[in-house]
Amino acid sequence: MIDATQIRKGIIIKMADGQLYRVQEMQLITPGRWKAMVQTKLRSLKDNTVRDYRFRSEERVEQAFMDQVEMEFLYQSGDDYIFMNHTSYDQVSLTADVIGEAVKYLIPNVIFTIENFEGKPVSIVPPITIDLKVTHTEPFLKGATASASYKPATLENGMVVTVPPFIKEGDVVKVDTRDDKYLERVKNA
């Protein structure tokens, strides 16, 4: 059990209803002469719904600790996504409900962290950065002003990010999975 003031973004807590929630946002509010409060935005690991919840500063919250296993995404079979453990070579089938928003990063042969609670997979965490191929972008326009220095690019997973003008179709770019932003062009090996 931890104090509500120790809640941080990214941790998983178990609420009184027995459900697990990942803390998406956390803000400590100290309104003058009143007692402090912790305002949170929580995402359910069961059904991916988001709810706002306010804790009193003196409340105690149960922090859930997850077993983490690195697994490689292999392929999709219908509604199931197949992952393989690199140490035991066991394969696990997960649904889109468990994967959540990370489904857009499911590229074969990429290593993900599977979080298990009491032996059951509850969520996955993509790598911090991932390399994706640009499938469509507008060509570079010579003489474009500095204000038009970024352009949209569609990546192999269907996601659209803004990239510098020198990026062209077929280039591979590094994307930050935490905020879906372009980081750099990947050099050809």
Number of C-alpha atoms within 10 A of each C-alpha: 11 12 15 20 21 11 23 15 14 13 14 22 22 17 13 9 6 8 11 21 25 21 21 17 15 19 15 18 16 12 9 7 6 8 11 16 19 20 20 20 17 23 19 18 20 14 11 16 10 15 13 13 11 15 18 16 18 13 13 15 18 15 17 17 14 18 14 16 15 17 23 21 22 17 16 16 9 7 10 13 18 18 25 20 16 13 9 7 11 10 15 14 15 19 14 13 14 19 21 17 14 17 16 14 22 19 18 13 13 16 21 22 16 24 19 16 14 10 9 11 20 20 23 22 19 20 15 11 17 18 20 21 19 23 16 17 19 13 12 14 11 7 6 10 8 7 6 10 14 14 17 14 24 19 22 18 15 13 13 18 16 15 22 16 19 13 20 18 15 14 17 21 20 16 20 15 17 12 8 14 15 19 14 15 18 13 8 6 3
